[in-house]
Amino acid sequence: MKEYKFRGKRIDNGEWVYGVPLFYGDGIFISTGELKNNNGADWRIKAFEVDPETVGQYTEHLDSNKKEIYSKDIVEANIYSDEVPQILDVYYNDFMTAFVIDYVDSDSEVVPIGFFAGSLRIIGNSIENPELLEK
């Protein structure tokens, strides 16, 4: 069964929150799935407003350290040689209808992430480490 999970950076404190996105008014919130008692009157879903630019979806793949890979992650792998790791950007490609990895330092074609998922290592993300995407 497909696992739909997202992450985003909270507006109030900048911490990452993981769960399901909710759209309310002009904002995007991520619900952790926890219920919160509202003074005994009712129950509410715990959700946090996030910066829309930081929202990324779980790719359903793990890196070589068993960490979940999300869109907007930056990974590295020794795909062509054991000496020089390639830096790769992770994102969803609408045309391929798949999460892909794209080589940051070359004009190579994008590749579906599933081909190399177990050999990838997360080294950052495009939100907190945009310098890793500079050629």
Backbone torsions as a table, in degrees:
resi	resn	phi	psi	omega
1	MET	NA	135.6	-178.2
2	LYS	-67.9	136.5	179.4
3	GLU	-103.8	114.5	178.2
4	TYR	-97.0	111.0	-179.8
5	LYS	-142.8	144.0	-178.5
6	PHE	-131.8	167.4	171.7
7	ARG	-140.2	158.1	176.8
8	GLY	-163.4	161.0	179.4
9	LYS	-90.7	127.2	-179.2
10	ARG	-62.2	140.9	177.8
11	ILE	-67.5	-39.2	-172.3
12	ASP	-74.1	-31.9	-176.5
13	ASN	-138.9	-0.8	177.1
14	GLY	77.0	4.1	179.0
15	GLU	-82.2	152.0	176.6
16	TRP	-74.1	142.0	173.9
17	VAL	-130.3	142.9	-174.7
18	TYR	-120.8	137.6	178.3
19	GLY	162.0	-139.6	-175.5
20	VAL	-113.7	134.1	-179.4
21	PRO	-75.3	142.7	174.1
22	LEU	-127.0	140.5	-179.6
23	PHE	-110.8	122.8	-178.5
24	TYR	-140.3	120.5	-176.8
25	GLY	60.6	-129.4	178.4
26	ASP	-94.0	1.1	-174.0
27	GLY	-104.7	161.7	172.6
28	ILE	-116.6	130.5	179.8
29	PHE	-120.2	150.1	173.2
30	ILE	-116.3	124.2	178.5
31	SER	-91.5	133.0	178.1
32	THR	-83.3	-7.5	-178.6
33	GLY	88.3	-4.1	179.0
34	GLU	-80.8	145.1	174.0
35	LEU	-99.4	143.0	-178.5
36	LYS	-122.2	129.4	179.0
37	ASN	-76.3	128.4	-179.3
38	ASN	-97.8	75.1	180.0
39	ASN	53.5	36.5	177.7
40	GLY	77.6	-8.6	-177.0
41	ALA	-76.7	-42.2	-179.9
42	ASP	-163.6	-178.3	177.9
43	TRP	-113.4	144.0	179.3
44	ARG	-128.9	151.3	177.0
45	ILE	-80.4	131.7	178.6
46	LYS	-79.1	121.2	-179.7
47	ALA	-144.5	151.8	-177.2
48	PHE	-126.6	136.8	176.6
49	GLU	-70.7	136.0	-178.3
50	VAL	-124.8	157.7	174.5
51	ASP	-71.4	119.0	-177.4
52	PRO	-55.5	-31.4	-179.1
53	GLU	-68.5	-16.1	-176.5
54	THR	-98.4	-6.3	-174.8
55	VAL	-71.0	129.3	177.8
56	GLY	-137.9	147.4	-177.9
57	GLN	-97.5	143.9	175.0
58	TYR	-65.8	131.8	-176.5
59	THR	-85.0	-6.8	-174.2
60	GLU	69.3	22.7	175.5
61	HIS	-126.3	150.1	177.3
62	LEU	-110.6	149.3	176.0
63	ASP	-81.9	-175.7	-176.2
64	SER	-66.7	-15.2	176.5
65	ASN	-101.0	13.9	179.2
66	LYS	66.4	25.5	175.0
67	LYS	-92.7	142.2	178.8
68	GLU	-66.1	134.7	177.5
69	ILE	-98.4	128.6	179.0
70	TYR	-115.1	156.6	170.8
71	SER	-60.8	147.5	-175.4
72	LYS	81.4	2.5	171.7
73	ASP	-77.6	157.0	172.9
74	ILE	-117.6	128.3	-176.7
75	VAL	-125.3	164.6	172.7
76	GLU	-130.9	155.4	178.6
77	ALA	-159.6	152.8	174.1
78	ASN	-96.2	76.8	-175.1
79	ILE	-80.5	-43.2	-176.0
80	TYR	-99.9	-23.1	179.6
81	SER	-154.1	163.7	178.2
82	ASP	-86.6	-8.7	-174.4
83	GLU	-90.7	-44.5	-174.4
84	VAL	-117.8	109.9	178.3
85	PRO	-72.3	145.5	176.7
86	GLN	-91.7	141.5	175.4
87	ILE	-93.8	130.6	-173.4
88	LEU	-131.1	139.8	178.1
89	ASP	-98.1	135.5	-179.6
90	VAL	-105.1	128.1	175.9
91	TYR	-159.0	169.4	178.4
92	TYR	-90.3	128.2	179.6
93	ASN	-103.2	113.3	-177.8
94	ASP	-61.4	-40.2	-177.9
95	PHE	-64.6	-43.1	-179.5
96	MET	-84.5	-9.4	-174.4
97	THR	46.1	51.5	-178.7
98	ALA	-158.3	157.5	169.6
99	PHE	-75.4	136.5	-175.4
100	VAL	-129.6	164.1	169.2
101	ILE	-114.7	138.9	-177.0
102	ASP	-125.6	130.5	-178.3
103	TYR	-70.1	121.4	-177.6
104	VAL	-70.7	-38.4	-171.5
105	ASP	-101.1	20.7	176.2
106	SER	-154.4	174.0	178.7
107	ASP	-99.9	25.7	-179.4
108	SER	-65.2	162.2	177.7
109	GLU	-69.7	154.9	173.8
110	VAL	-74.4	152.8	-176.9
111	VAL	-130.5	136.9	175.4
112	PRO	-56.7	136.4	-173.8
113	ILE	-60.7	-30.0	-177.8
114	GLY	-59.9	-24.4	-179.8
115	PHE	-64.8	-31.0	-173.6
116	PHE	-129.3	8.5	-170.3
117	ALA	-49.7	-45.7	-177.2
118	GLY	-67.6	-18.4	-178.3
119	SER	-102.2	0.7	-179.7
120	LEU	-84.5	149.5	175.5
121	ARG	-127.9	123.7	178.3
122	ILE	-70.0	128.0	178.0
123	ILE	-118.0	-3.1	180.0
124	GLY	162.0	-162.5	176.1
125	ASN	-148.4	162.2	-174.5
126	SER	-71.9	-11.5	178.8
127	ILE	-82.0	-49.7	-175.8
128	GLU	-94.1	-19.9	-176.3
129	ASN	-132.3	54.9	-176.7
130	PRO	-62.3	-23.5	179.2
131	GLU	-62.5	-23.1	179.0
132	LEU	-69.3	-18.4	-179.4
133	LEU	-91.4	-4.3	179.6
134	GLU	-74.9	133.0	-179.1
135	LYS	-79.2	NA	NA
